[in-house]
Structures are given as C-alpha cells and as structure tokens.
Amino acid sequence: MIFNSYQFIFFFLPLTIFGFYLLDILGGRRFFVYFLIGVSLFFYGYWNPVYLGLLLFSVIFNYGIGELLSRVVSKAKSKLVLCFGVTVNLGLLSYYKYTDFFIGTVNGLLDSDLTFQYILLPLAISFFTFQQISYLVDVFRGDVKKAGFMHYFLFVTFFPQLIAGPIVHHKEMLPQFEGLRGIRITNLSIGVTVFAIGLFKKVVLADGIAVYSTPVFDFAESGGVLTFFDAWFGSIAYSLQLYFDFSGYSDMAIGMARMFGIRLPLNFNSPYKALSIIDFWRRWHMTLSRFLRDYLYIPLGGGRKGSVRRYINLMVTMILGGLWHGAGGTFLLWGGMHGSYLLINHWWRSVFKKGVQSNIGRSIAWVITMLSVVVAWVPFRAESMEGTMAFFRAMFGGNGLLRSHISEGGIALAEVIGSSSISFGAMFNEGIVSGKGAAWILVLLLFVVWLPNTQQIMRRYKPALQIYKNEIKRMDYLWLEWRPLGLWAIFYSLVFMFAMFNLSSASEFLYFQF
C-alpha cells in the first residue's frame, strides 16, 4: 500500500481521518497517540508483517538506551552507552543493507566464492535508524526534553514520514504530538491541497517522463550502444523523473501530516534552481543534509581545523551519504562525485568571495550546476559500474553523436522503446530521442526553473516547518498564492481528478529503495 494507490487514497487515509475525527467528537483525545501508532503499524505491516518485529525492537531498544543515557551521571559511562546504542543501530542497518555488498566485494577482491542467503531489505530501515541515532546523540548531549514512551513511539512510526522521510527531529515533532488537537477544517483543506499537488507530480509528471528514462538505462545495462544524444536524453529525463518523484512524495507526506495538525520539516525546496552545489544540498533532501551536517560533518571537525581538514571531512561525509543511499560502487561513486563538487565549490568561494552578481553569471552558474547534477545522477540510477561507464562514454562523445543504435544482440534501441515513439527519424537514426519525450523534458524544465514550488504557493499557511531561515521566498505573482476559496478548491479538485485518471497502476516512489 503506497501513497499513490487506490487502497491508500480511498480506504486507508479517509478511514484514518474519520477515526481521528470520531475520537475527537467522542472526547477521546487522550487516545490520539495510541490511534495514530496503531494505524502507522498497520500501514508498515501491510508491506511485510515480518519486519514489524524489527521496527518494534528498534523503537523499544532506542527508547531504553535514551532513558539509560539520561540517568547515567558519569560522562565516561554515558559515552559507552551511546557507543553501544549507535553500534547496535548501525549493526542492524549494515546487516540488512550491506551484507550482500560486503560478500560480493570480498569475492571480487579474493577471487573467492562465498555465498549467503539473500537478505530482503526492511522498508524504511535507513530512515528510522538515522532518526533514532540523532535522538540518542542529542540525549547524550543533554539537548532532549524527557519524552514519554508512546510519544516517542509515534515520533518514530508516524506513517506520513515513516517510509521515506523526511528524517524528523525530536525537537520538532515531540511537542506537536504532545499537543494533538484533532481534525480542523483549515488543516484538512491545506493538507488535501498539498497532497493533491504531490500526487499530480508523482502520477502525471514523474511517471510520465519515466517511460523515456527507464528504457535508456535498461538498454545501456543490457550492452546496448548509446550515442551522445541518447545518453543525455536519458540522463536528463531521469533527473526530472527523480525530481518530481521525490518532490511529489515530500508534498504528499507534508500534506497528510498537516491533515492531523502536524507540520513536518521541509525536505525539498526547488533544488534545480540552485546556482551552486552548496546551494543544491541546502535544497535537496534537506533533512538528510541536516543529519549528515549535524551528526557527521561537524563531529568530524567541520571547517574548524583548516581548509584541508574541511575538504577531507566533506569528502568523507558525502561518500558515507552515498553509502546511506545504497550498498554498491555506483553509490560510492555518486557520493564521491558530489564530494568533489563541494570541494571545488568551497575552493571557488574562498578565491572569489563576492560570488556571482550579474544575470549572465547567474545563468552560467545554473547551467554548470545542473550539468554537474545530471552527470552525477547516472551512477545513482545505473545498476552497475559497467552500465555507468557505458553511459559516461556515450555522454562524453565516445560513441559518436549519430551512430546506429544497435546492441550486441542486434536489437535496435527504437525497438526497445516501441514503435509508438514519435522519433526524429532519419535525423537521429531511429533512436530513443523522440519528439514527445523531448517536449516532456522542455515542459518539465520550465516547471522546475520558472514555476513556484508548493511551499511558495501555500506560503500564507506554512504547511511545513522551515529548516533554514528565509528559505521560502515570496513569489512575484501573489495572485498565485493559495487561498481557501471556492475557485482554488475547484482548481485543485481538478488537479486531483486528473491525477486519479492517470493512476492506472501504482508505481513505487524511487526513494523507497533506500
């Protein structure tokens, strides 16, 4: 059951809202937390009940470690308790997420033939593990107000953010859970609107461009020879697919939480408008960036010990951030590429302190940033290093611009896409680059560059918590800002209906695999 499924939209979510409302009118507010925990566990268990035990163990274990940390007076003993708690968390995460990668690496290095039963990755383990590690560290630092077990339980399992974030912070969420008030019509209308926008992004925009990105990567992985135009077409299409997929998920999570009067932190803030890689990481997966900064980069020393140490810390942080996304050389490469980008960006800022001022300079900065991000998405998406290298070779002209798209098996790339593609024909030699796909790319690029984001449209009502000050800029066209009026209700009802008409089959969000 996923957010963009009929079961969720027409059964789970309405019944949950109705149950919450019913508790309120019957005077059962003291049961709000229990109710939300119950529906969240049902939601998680619907995927695979086997891993409910793991989630329950993680919650109980970490709450117990937090209680122990709050009572231990000795700093030395507190460090031992913290190290034990973090080790158990990382041990579980490593076992489920990295065992296969480790065995494969050992087999490759030693030419051995070690075997191990394939381990199914528990849903959301990366998210709820990082969330609880941050809680333990803050208890150790003395930054945590004592929380009751049930509020802590809901803090970890709250279903809108459980599966793919945002990675919430206890200071943001626990006070809200302690002050639950029930369903309010304003919160419900705001939440439904944000949810509808997110559903449209996922179902119409992300899934719409996916049909052009997926075949290109599959073709490269199968040994097919891509050309320059094929590779750039596929990588840009995937960059837009991932953008709207993750942005759509983030909106839907924020919208659902707001229906219950809860404001989740902003996790996505127009990252493709960034003029530098530093700015990009302040806008993309913002709660993960915050976690890596606060609990890895700064403890490593941050930028306090000179520029060389700062660059090392940045690279280590980004490589580990890459590994957090997945166990494999492709994710290591992706993290290393972004680490290198950040090193160059910080060095550039240290030399040219004034930064970009002119419109031409800003345009050039945007192009360089976007090209860097698009290139780095290739290993993020590719299934193997071989596929990544094949893609890079094509992107940088190694296979020519307009050669025949014939794989080693003799299958033309146009056949992989299907004869229904509107091809540029002779001009692009019957390739993947199609008129319809190119039009999709142009339209979506205009969306991400020129249109306001969801938080700007809903700015008056602040549906999400802001991580950084002044991160939601006011729009130039104030008439586009949402208001709880009939005209806006009609418009977003049409947006929702259009998304539902395109919901022929529910596709998983891309970040569910992490």
N, C-alpha and C positions, 0 to 999 in steps of 0.2 A: 504494500500500500504506500504509494508515494503522493506527494502533494498534487501532482497533475494527473490524478486518476479519478475515475468516476466514483469509486468506493470512498475515497477520501473527501471529495468535494460535495457529494450528495448524501453521504451517510455519516462518516466519522466526524467531520467538522461540524455539521449542523447539530448532530446529537450531542456533541460535547458542549457546544454553546448553549443548547437548550437545557442540558443538565446543570450547567453552571448557573444559568438564569433561574432555574427551578429551585436550586438550593438557596439562592438569594431571597426569593419571594417567600420561601418557607422558613426563613430565619436560620438557615444552616451555614452561615458564613464561616463558622469555625471548622467546617468540613471542606472549604475551598481547596486547601492544600492537599488533603487526602484525595479529593476527587481528581485534581489535576495529575497527581502522581499515578493514580490508578489508570487514567486514560493514556498517560505517557508510557507506562509499562505495557499496556495493551498494544499501543502503536509500535513500540520497539519489538515486542514479542511476535507481532504479526509477520515480521520479516523472517525470523528464525527463532522460535522459542528456546532453542538450545542455548543461546547466548544470553538469555535473561539472567542466568545464574552468574555469569561473568560480570554483567553490569551491576547486579546486586552486591556481589563480593567487592567490586571496586568502590562502590558508594560506602558500604559499611567499613571496609578497611581504611579508607582515607579519612572518613569522619573520626574513626578511632585514633588514627595517628595524629590528626589535628587536635583532638582532645588531650592526648598524651603530651604533645608539644606545648599546649597552653598551660600544662600543670608542672612540667619539668622546670626547675629553677636553674640548675646548672647549665651554663652555655655549652660546655663540652658534651654533656649528655643530650642536650637538645640537638646538637649537630649530628650525633649518632642516630637519634630517632629520625631526623629529617633525611639523612643519607639512606637509612633503611627504607623509609616510605618511598622516596624517589626511586631507589633501586628496584623495589618490587613493581612499581608502576612501569618503569622503563623495561624491566624484565618481561612483564606480560606483553607489553607492546612489541618488544623485539621478538619474542617467541612467535606471536601470531603474524607479525608483519614482515619479519626479516629472516626467519629460519631458512626458507627456501632460497632466498638470495645468498645467504651465507654459504649454504651447502653447494650451490651452483658455483660460487666464486672459488671455494676450496677445490672443487672438482676441476675447474679450469686451470687453476694455478699448479696443482699437484698431479694433474692428469689422472685423477682417481675416479672412482665410480660409486661414491657414497649415495645412498638413497634414503629418502624419508617420505613418509606419508604426507600427501599434500594437505596443507592446513588452510581451511577456509577462514578468510579474514573477517572477524566480527565487525558488524556495522558500527561505524562511529567511534571505534576504539581510539583512534588518534585524537579526536576532539574531546571526548570525556576524560582521556588520560591527561592531556595538556591542561585542561581546565582545572583538574584536581591537583596537579603538581603546582600550579600557580597558587592555589589555596594553601597548600602545605608550606610553601616558601613564605607566604605572607603571614601565616600563623607563627612561623619561626621568627620572623622579623618583628612581630608584635603589631602588625597592621590590621588584624582581623578582630572585629567585634564578635563575641561569642554567639554562635548560631545554634538554634535547636535542630535536632536531627531531621525532622520532617521538612523544615525549610531548606536545609542543606540537600536533602534527597531531591526536592523539587528543583533546586539550583542546578543539579547535575542532569536531571532527566526531563526537564520541561520540553515537551515534544516539538514545538516550533524550531528550537535550535539544537536538538539532540543529535540529529543525523549528520549535518554538515555545517554546523556553526550558525551564527558567529560564536567564537570562543569567548564566552561571557566571563566577567569578573565578579567576584563575590560582593564587592563594594557597590556594584551597580544593581545587582539582582536581589540580594537578600532583603534589603529594606522594602523593595517593591512586593516581594512575596509575603512579607510580614504585614503589608498594608492592603492586601487584596480587597476590593470593594464590590465586585460583581460586574455584570454587564451594564454599560452605559451606552446610550444611543450614539453619542458623539464618537466614542472609541470604536463602536461597531462600524459606523459609516466610514471612518478613517481607515480602519483595518481592512474592511472589504474592498475599498478603493485601491489600497496599496497591493493587496493580494491579487486583484484583477489585473493590475498593471504587470505584476510579476508573472502571472500565468500567461499573459499575452506575450511577454518577452520570451518565455520558455517555449511555448507551444507553437507560436507563429514565427518568431524571429530566429531563435536558436535552432529549433528543429527544421525550420525552413531552409536554413543555409547548410545544415548538416549533410543533406543529400549531395552537396557538392564537395564538401571537405573529406568526408569519410572514404569515398572511392579512391581518391588520390593517394591517401596514406596506405590504404589496403593494397593498391596497385604497386606502390613502392616496396612494401613489405614482401610482396609475392615475387619480387625480382624484376618487375617491370621497369622500363627505362623512361624516366620523366624528362621533359625538356624544361628549359628556363621558365617558360610561361606556365606550364603545368604546375611546377613546384611552387611558384609564387602565388598562383591562383589558389592552390590547395592550402598553403600556409596562411594566407590572408583570410580565406573562408573559415578555417579552423579558429583563427584568432577571434573572429566575430562570433562564431558559434559559442566558444568558451565564454566570451564576454557576456552575451545575452543569457546564456545558460546560468552562469553564476550570479549575474545581476538579477535575473528572474527569481532564482532560489532565495537570494537575500531579501528581495522585496516581499516574497510570499511569507518568509519566516517573520519578518518585521510586522507585516500586516496581520498575521494570525495572532502574534503575541499582543498586538495593540487591541485586538477584539476583546481580550481579557483584561485590558487596562495595564499591560506590561510593555515597557519600551526597551527593546533590545538595542545594543550598540550598533551604530552604523558600520557596515562591513565592506561597502563598495561605493565609491564616490567618483564616478566618471574617470577611471584610470587612463582611458585612451585620450583624454585631453591633457595629459601630463606633458610638461616641457623638459623633463629630465627623468632619469631612472630613480633618483631620490624621490622626486615628486610622485612617480608611478607607485612606489612602495608605500607612500602615505595614502594612496587611494585604492590599491588592490588588496583584497583580503586583509583589511586593516587590523582586525583583531589578532590574526596570526602574526602580522608585522609587529604589533604591540607586544605580544608574548615573546617573540624572539628578541626584541629590543630589551625588554624589562628583565627577562629571566635567563638570557644567554649572553647577548652582546654586552650589556652593562656589567654583569658579574665577571665577564672575561676581562674587563678593564675599559671597555668602550673606547673613547678617544682621549682618555685621561693620561695615557702613558706615551704620548708621542705619535706622530703620523704613521710610522712603520707598524707599531703595535696596533694602531687603529685599523690599518689595512688588513692585517692578519686576522683580527677579530671579526671584521666584516666578512672576509672570505670564509672563515670557519662557520660563522652564523648562517650564511647563505647556503653553504654546502649541506649543513645539517638541516636547514629548511627544505632543501631539495629532497633529502632522505626522508623527511617527515611526510612528504607527498607520496613517496613510493620507494620500494626497495629495487634498485636497479641502476645500471650505469647511466641510463638516459636521464634519470632524475639527478644523479650526481653531476652530470654534465650541465643540466639546466641550472642547478644551483650555482655551479662554478661560473657559468656564463654571467649570471646576474651579479655574482660577487665581483667578477672582473669589471662589469659595467659600473658598479658602485664605486670601485676603486678609481676608475678613470673619472667618474663624475665628481668625486670628492677632490681628486687632484686638480681637476679643471677649475673647480670653485676656489681652491686655495691660490691658484695663479691669477685667475680673472675674477676678482672679488665682486665686481659690480654686477656680473651676470648679464643676461640677455635683456636689452632695453627696447630695441626697435621692433616693429612689426615683422620686418624681413627676418631679423634674427630669431624671433619667436617662432616663425614658420619653419625656419631651418632646424631649430631645436626640436620642434614637434616631429618633423619628418625623421630626424636621426633617432629620436626616442622610439617612435613607432616601428621603424625598421628593425631596431635592436630587439624590441619586444617580440615582433613577429618571427624573427630568426630563432630566438630562444624558445618559442613555443614548439618548434619542430621536435627536439628531443623530449619535451614534455608530453607530446602526443604520440610520437613513434613508439612502436612496441619493441624495438631492438636497436642496438647501436648500428647494426648493418643498415637498417632502414633509415636511421638518422643520417648516416654518412651518404647514403644514396640520395637522400633529399638535399643535403647540403651541396653535393656535387652538382645536382641539377640547378639549384638556386644560384650558384655562382658560375654558371655557364659551362660546366664540364661536359654536358651532353648536347650542347648546341641550343639554339633558340627554337628552331622549327623542324627538328628531325621527326622521323616516323615514330609513332607511339606503339612500338611492338615489343612485347615482353619476350622473355626467353622461351616461353611456351607457345608463342605465336599468337597471343591474344591481344587485339588492339585495345588501347585504353578507352576509346569511344564505345567499344562493346561492353566494357565493364560498367559504364555509366548507363548504357541503354540507348536504343535508337531514338528515344523521345527527346533527348537533349537537343536544344537549338544550337547547333555548332556553327562556329565561324567558317566551317567547311575547309575549302582549299587554303584559305589564308592561314589557318592554324593546323592544317593537315589532319582533319578529322579528330581533333584532340578533346581533352576534357574541358578545356576552356570554352564555355558556352555563353551565348548571348544572355540567356536567362540568369545564369549564375553570375555573370559579370554585372548585370543590372542589380541583382541582390546585393552584391558587395558594395556597389556605389551607393545604394539606398541606405544600407546599414552603416556605412562610413559617415554619411550625412547625419544619421541618427546619433552616433556616438560623439561626433565633433560639434554639431550645431544645436541639437535639441537639449533642453534642460533635463536633468535627471529626476528621478522620482522624488527625492528629498527636496529638490527645489520647487517642484510642482506642489508638494504638500507642505511647504515651508511654514506657513501660518500655524500649522497644527503639530509640528515637530513630532512626526511618528517614531523617530529613532533617537537614541542618545548619541551625542556627538563625542568623538574621541579626542579630536583636536579642536582648538578654539577657531571660530570663524571659518569652519571648513565648508559650510553650506552657504554659497554666495547667492545673493539676491539676483533674480532674473531681471533682464532689461524689460521684458514684456510682462508686466504684472498681471495683465488680464488672463494669463495662462495659469496663474496660481489657483489651486483647487479651493472651492468653497462648497459647503454643504447645502447646495441649492438644487432645484429640480433639474435644471439644464445639465449640470455636471453629473447628477445621478443618472440621467438618461444616457449621456455620452459614455460613462464608464460601464453602464449596463450593456451597451452595445459592444464595448471592448471585451467584456467578459463573454458575451454570447458568441462573438467572433472567434475567441479563443476556444470555446467549447465546441464549436462547429469543426474546428481543426484538430480536436482531440480524438483522432481515430484510434490511436494506440498510445498508451502512456510510455514514454521513454524516461529512463533514469537520468537524474542530474549527473553531470560529469564529475562533480566533487564527491559523489557517494563512494567512489572507489578509493578514497583516501581515508 
